[in-house]
Amino acid sequence: MSKLSLKTKRDLFLGLGIFIFVLLTWLILTLTLSNGTATSASIYYGSNKEAIATIDFVSEQISIHYYQDTETNTRYPYVDLSNNTITLLGDYEVDGIRQEVVITYDFEKQSVQITKEESPYNVCSKQGEITSGALICLPNSVRVEFKNAEEDFVL
């Protein structure tokens, strides 16, 4: 086996250096952006950019921003304060009927979980309880996104 030329060694060191730089940048961004406690979680339905409901972990309140169009007398989403759940209609249909998606929230843990839904293999409810990031339920067109408070600095 022949020795590596100086140019090849330089290229290897440069490639390794770029790889380490990218890895460190990703690590720093991941740690700093996921830091902090969620102050709220917004629930979105479909491709709408406006949240259908918001869970405020600070004031421990639920806000409904708009209701879904349904063919029944039930207004979705509806909030069950005794069970800490928000129920809305997903897009997934069984025998032509849209199915309910039940989202459980916990003010103390500042967490959210999709606890009941109908979808292939029930992938949405298997995501578990989360406290940051997002829950995405594609078959039902439902997503939950957490928000952190932005701190103001006073000089």
N, C-alpha and C positions, 0 to 999 in steps of 0.2 A: 504494500500500500504506500502510495506516495505521500509526502508531507503536504500539509495544507499551505497554500501560498499566503502571503501577507494580506492580499486583497480579500481572500476568502475568510481569513480569521477576522478581519475588520468587519466584513459583512455579518458574520455570525455574532460578534459582540454588539454591533449596531442593532440587529434584529432582537437579540436578547434584551438589550437596554430598552428598546421600544416596548417590548412585551411587558417588562417589569414596570415601566412607567404607566402603561394602560391599566395593568392590574392594580397598582397602588391608587391610581385615580379612581377607578371603579370602587375599590374598597373604601376610600375616604368618602366618596359621594354616598355610598350605600349607608355607611354608619351615620353620617351627619343628617341625611334626609329622613331616615327612619327613626331618628331620635325624637323624643318628645311624646307627650300624651295627646291622644286624639281629643278634641273638644266637641266634635260633632261627626255624624255620619249621614250622608245624603243618599237617598234611594232614588234611582232613576229607572224609568220604564221606557222601553223602545228606544228610538233614536232621539228622543226629546232631550234637549240640553238643559232643560229646567228640571230640578229635582221634584219628584212627585211628593216626597215627604222628607223631613229632616229630623234626626234624633239629636237633640242637644244634650250632651253629657254634663255640661256645666250647670245649666238651669234645670236639668232633668225634665225636659218637656219634649213633646212630639208636635211637629207642625206639619199639617197637610197643606200642600200648595195648590193642588188641583185633583179632581176626581176622574177616574177612568170612565169611558163610555161603555156601558153594559146593556144587555138586553133584559136584565132582571131588575128588581126593585132594590137590590143590595147596592149600596154605594161603596166603591173600592177606591182607594184603600180605606180600611177601617182599623181602628186602634182598639185593642183589648188591654186596658190598663191593668186589670187584675192578673193577666198572664204575661204581661210585657211583650206583646206581639203586635205586629203590623201585618195585615193580610191584604194582598192585592191580586189581581188576575194576571197570570202569565199568558204568553202566546201559545204555549203548548196545548194542544187539544186532544182529548180522548173522546171518541165517538162524536166529534163535532162540538164538544163543549170545552171552553177554555178552563184551565185548571187554576186553582188558588196556589199562591206562593205565600208561605208564612215565614216571616222574619222575626226572630226573637232577639231582643236587645237586653242588655244588662247595664244599668247606669253605674253600678259599683265597679264592675270590671272594665267599663267603657268598651264593651264588646258587642258584636253582632254575629248572628248565625242564621242561615236559612235552615229551618227545622222541618218544614214540610213542603213538598212540591212534587209534581209529576213531570218527569222527563225521562228520556231513555237512560236507563241504569241509575237514575236518581243522582247524577253527578253533582247537581247543585247543592243538595243537602249533605253530601259527603265531604264538602270542603271544610267543614268544621267551624269552630268559633274563631273569629279574628279580632284583633285590636288595632290593626293598621293595614294600610294597603287597600285592597279592593276584593270584593266578592263578585264574581261574574257568573251569571246563569244565562248562557246563550239560548238554550231551548225556550226559555220563558221571557227573554228580552228584559231581564232585570239585572241591575248592578248596584252595588253599594260601595261608596267611596268615603274614606275617612278624611277629615280635615284637621289640621293642627292650628292652634292660634299663633298668629305672628306677633312676636313681641316687639314693642317699640322701645327704642333706646333714647333716653333723655340725657342730654349732656348738661 
